[in-house]
Amino acid sequence: MGNLVGSWRFKEPSTIEECDSTWGSDSESDEPAAEDDSGISDSVSPAESERAAGHAGDSTPQLTDSPESVPKMKRSFYAARDLYKYRHSYPNFRRSRQPNEYRNLRFYLNKIPLVPDGIYIEEILSKWRGDYDKLEHNHTYIQWLFPLREQGLNFYAHELTQDEIKEFQSTREAKRRFLAAYSLMLDFYGVKLLDKSGNVARAPNWQERFQHLNESHHNYLRITRILKSLGELGYEAFKAPLVRLFLEESLCHGTLSNMQHSILEYFVYTIRLPATRRRLLRYARQHYKPAHAFLWGPPPKKRGGGAGGSVGAGSSGIRAPVPTPEQQRRGMESTIFTSAGSGNIVSSHNATMCHELAEGGLKGCTGLGPNMEGALMMVGARAERNEFNEMIPL
């Protein structure tokens, strides 16, 4: 039969619902508060209460719950698709035929400088900390400090490869410098790294730096890149504490109010574990104003014992009519897709589940069942308005 698994090829998703599996396995009882493995909690700690009291005099305007008081917003398909690819380890990624030079690793071992500036990592770590003008206005270092498996704006920087990632994660010197670089950027943003688990808090300079960050939108793109790079290089657990802090500051204290949309549209969705994304989004929903404008789920609950079909995350909340048996049969047939040139079929739901379990590949995926819960993808992408924050990786 040959290597059938190797012949499968995923088509890109064509809707936000196909990109976002956050609420696909949602259950009100699947995440007890006492078993929070992400380092975040929906409850408010005494420290948070004290900080909230300190912001009682803030003059940040609060939006009302009136639908007429705010412009209508919608989720970005471009953002959802970009982060879908990242979380699923870039489906359809083709290995480069160029020799793997491990340039990102060699940079972190202080063996080569970043290009085009010719600066070594040790110089950045020892001399750039606190030099906020340089960190703000230099736009070539960020791709070297936080490499990804995708091309950024500095075309001299090299994309990560799977082999390089494995080597990086096993090299203590590179990991030490990577965490130092992360700490340097956190300080630039007014945040301090508390421990080796990734917990964070306000830095002593937070007021000055938050004011700058609230008005410096290009840094939101940098933060998205930093979060992605943390996940690639073995620090996935570091993401949730930082995103949680940003949510609290933007939604509860109003110190980073301009960051709200980027947090909810980008930062949260860099996190690969759906349960952790759900916790963060539930926290955000509790504090988001106006409440009716919250776009990121959970979807409305089913009524009448589940009749009427469910509503996907990010949908309008309009329910589809109950399908007839014939429509169900036709819908089942339409949700399978054929692998290119192989004639083999696999349900989009099962393929996605196996893809997530294998962290980006179908290796080890067996027992694909007939459960066809919706085609993942269609050829082409719907054209939508590309707003400022549409993902162009820095």
Disulfide bonds with the S-S distance in Angstrom:
Cys354-Cys365 2.14
